[in-house]
Structures are given as C-alpha cells and as structure tokens.
Amino acid sequence: MKEIKRYEITWNAHEDAPVLTVEIDHSICTDKLLHQINNFFRVHYDSRCRQEQERGKAVRYGTGNNDRGNYEWWQIQVNNCRVTWEVR
C-alpha cells in the first residue's frame, strides 16, 4: 500500500509559493533510508544566498580548491533545515 506524502519547502523570498515540492512514498523510502537526506538541502548560489552572507546570517563552514578553482561552502538554518551552497 502506497503512503505518498507531499512536503513543500519555502524560503523567505518566496513565502507565497513553495520553492521545492517533494513527494515521498514512505512504504518504499522509510525513515531509516531518509536519515542521510533529512533536514538538508543544497541550493545554487544566487542573490538570496549573497544577501544571507552580507546580513551575517550565513556561516562559512568550509574552504578549499580543486580542478575547478577555489571554493567556499556556506550554510543557513531555515525552519530546522540546513540549506547549503558553494561559492566559487
């Protein structure tokens, strides 16, 4: 029996509409299997991310470089979810 549930994630800049809608069939993807992705979202760097950095609400939690150049990893908390992005 399918146990499909819909989860809608919003971000302050888009309070009138969900930014991300996820449908999960809990009969297949149990809480145990969801543990690694629960409360974690990665987004593309944009003006909203930059604003959170400038306001001091975002935290840089990593830096480094690879074959694509230097990078910084940033994160904020939104409704008990960790939202992360990469700045190059």
C-alpha positions as CSV (number, residue, x, y, z in Angstrom):
1,M,0.0,0.0,0.0
2,K,1.4,3.4,-1.0
3,E,2.0,6.0,1.6
4,I,2.8,9.0,-0.5
5,K,3.2,12.3,1.3
6,R,3.9,15.7,-0.1
7,Y,6.4,18.1,1.6
8,E,6.6,21.8,0.5
9,I,9.7,23.8,1.4
10,T,9.5,27.6,1.3
11,W,12.2,30.2,1.5
12,N,11.7,33.8,2.9
13,A,12.0,35.3,-0.6
14,H,9.2,33.0,-1.8
15,E,6.7,32.9,1.1
16,D,3.7,33.0,-1.2
17,A,4.7,29.8,-3.1
18,P,6.8,26.7,-2.3
19,V,10.4,26.7,-3.7
20,L,10.6,22.9,-3.6
21,T,7.9,20.2,-3.5
22,V,8.9,16.7,-2.7
23,E,6.7,13.6,-2.8
24,I,7.9,10.6,-0.9
25,D,6.4,7.1,-0.9
26,H,7.1,6.1,2.7
27,S,6.3,2.4,2.0
28,I,9.5,2.4,-0.1
29,C,11.6,5.1,1.3
30,T,11.4,4.6,5.1
31,D,12.6,7.0,7.8
32,K,15.8,4.9,8.1
33,L,16.6,5.3,4.4
34,L,15.7,9.1,4.6
35,H,18.1,9.7,7.5
36,Q,21.0,10.8,5.4
37,I,19.0,13.5,3.5
38,N,16.6,14.5,6.2
39,N,16.7,18.2,7.0
40,F,19.4,19.0,4.4
41,F,19.0,20.9,1.1
42,R,21.7,22.2,-1.3
43,V,20.8,25.2,-3.5
44,H,22.6,27.1,-6.3
45,Y,24.4,30.3,-5.3
46,D,22.3,33.3,-6.1
47,S,21.4,36.8,-4.8
48,R,19.4,35.3,-1.9
49,C,22.5,33.4,-0.7
50,R,24.7,36.5,-1.1
51,Q,22.1,38.6,0.9
52,E,22.2,36.0,3.8
53,Q,26.0,36.2,3.8
54,E,26.0,40.0,3.8
55,R,23.5,40.1,6.7
56,G,25.7,37.8,8.7
57,K,23.0,35.0,8.8
58,A,25.0,32.5,6.8
59,V,28.0,30.6,8.2
60,R,31.1,29.6,6.1
61,Y,31.9,26.1,7.1
62,G,34.5,25.1,4.6
63,T,37.0,26.3,2.0
64,G,39.3,24.6,-0.5
65,N,40.3,24.2,-4.1
66,N,40.1,21.6,-6.7
67,D,40.5,21.4,-10.5
68,R,37.7,24.0,-10.9
69,G,39.4,26.5,-8.6
70,N,38.8,27.9,-5.1
71,Y,35.5,27.4,-3.3
72,E,33.7,28.2,-0.1
73,W,30.9,26.3,1.5
74,W,28.1,28.3,3.3
75,Q,25.0,27.3,5.2
76,I,22.0,28.8,7.0
77,Q,19.2,27.3,9.0
78,V,15.6,27.6,7.5
79,N,12.8,26.0,9.5
80,N,15.1,23.4,11.1
81,C,16.6,22.5,7.7
82,R,20.2,23.1,6.8
83,V,20.5,24.9,3.5
84,T,24.0,24.9,1.9
85,W,25.6,26.3,-1.2
86,E,29.0,26.6,-2.8
87,V,30.7,29.9,-3.8
88,R,33.4,29.9,-6.5
